[in-house]
Amino acid sequence: MESRFYPYKDCRLLPESGRNIIHEKTFSSFFFVNSQTFSNFAVVIANAHTCLFAQLLDVMEGKYLDPKADLTFKKIFGENENLVMSLLNALLPLDEGKQIEHVEYLTPEMVPENPGKKNSIVDVRCRETGGRHFIVEMQMNWNNEFEQRVILNASKAVVKQLGKNEDYSLLQPVYSLNLINDIGFEAGPDEFYHDYAIVNVAHTDRIISGLRFVFVELPKFKPQTIAEKKMAVLWLRFLTEIDKSTEEAPAELLENPDTRQALQILEKSAYNEAELYAYDYYWDAVYNERGAIRHGYKQGMAQGMAQGMAQGMAQGMAQGMAQGMAQGMAQGIAKGREEGEAKGRAEGAEQTKRENAHRMKADGMPADLIAKYTGLSCEEIEAL
């Protein structure tokens, strides 16, 4: 029997022991049906899909989708040159008179010439006509590898500019703009914008142009922190205030032509079923990754605390024993000296009494008087 494909998602009919099997990714089990009843069962599946899709739309209760999702972010900034150009001009540290006037998109996949090297894909990659190169990334969860990936991708963007025999003077600067929906830097609660350049360590005003890295921690952003840069505020408000629950966008975003266009792209009604399923799956993956990161962090904390306590106890015991031994020895020496001195004084006093009693006896003094003055017994005096 030839395999046939069911038109909803990934349903396929496969021959298996004289029966057909329908596997649908949306459902958690396998359904076995006789080929004669397939048409009726297909209707059931179709109705189930309709219900699931309706439920998905109900969950997405707002008018818009979240612009930070992979699907929406790339649709806004990866398909509209004027919008990515507006975002870059607003958020990059470009010199006066060096604003971007025109860009063209480049493939986001940066395949190395050596097939043994690492392949990488960025969210948005473009270049100014005949000039600077730009990479834009939207990172949902911070991890220690992200900074290294940013460096790798920016370096690739430099390397891929020149052919084998081309002159180094043709190299153009590369700017990497990284928007992070997480806290990734050990900085103050208001420090959300991080600008990195290649600088002289002793003289930070001396910069080697060619690579520039900008990281923006979206959760730390507050509009009043950069009130003088209106377009930057609007784009950051767009990224932080619009999500799946938004029914009505702020008036400031609707008044600006760039953010208004981006809002129109975000309207839920503009997306088909497959796109909405992909959007929903993306958020599942984000939350699962975040949960895994937090679980790993908690495990690491617990393990670190256990190891720290064990090492601390061992070190404390060792230090305590050493300190106790030292104190004990000092006290023992002091006590021994004190007891020795006392014993010596007692023996010396006893010897003195005997010597005095001996002289008194030699001078003919009666024993009872010698006993009175020395404290010795008559027997001890007779024995002298």
Secondary structure, 3 states (H helix, E strand, C coil): CCCEEECCCCEEEEEECCEEEEECCCCCCEEEECHHHHHHHHHHHHHHHHHHHHHHHHHCCCCECCCCCHHHHHHHHCCCHHHHHHHHHHHCCCCCCCCCCCEEECCCEECCCCCCCCCEECCEEEEECCCCEEEEEEECCCCHHHHHHHHHHHHHHHHCCCCCCCCHHHCCCEEEEEEECCCCCCCCCCCCEEEEEEECCCCCCCEEEEEEEEEEEHHHCCHHHHCCCHHHHHHHHHHHHCCCCCCCCCHHHHHCHHHHHHHHHHEHHHCCHHHHHHHHHHHHHHHHHHHHHHHHHHHHHHHHHHHHHHHHHHHHHHHHHHHHHHHHHHHHHHHHHHHHHHHHHHHHHHHHHHHHHHHHHHCCCCHHHHHHHHCCCHHHHHCC
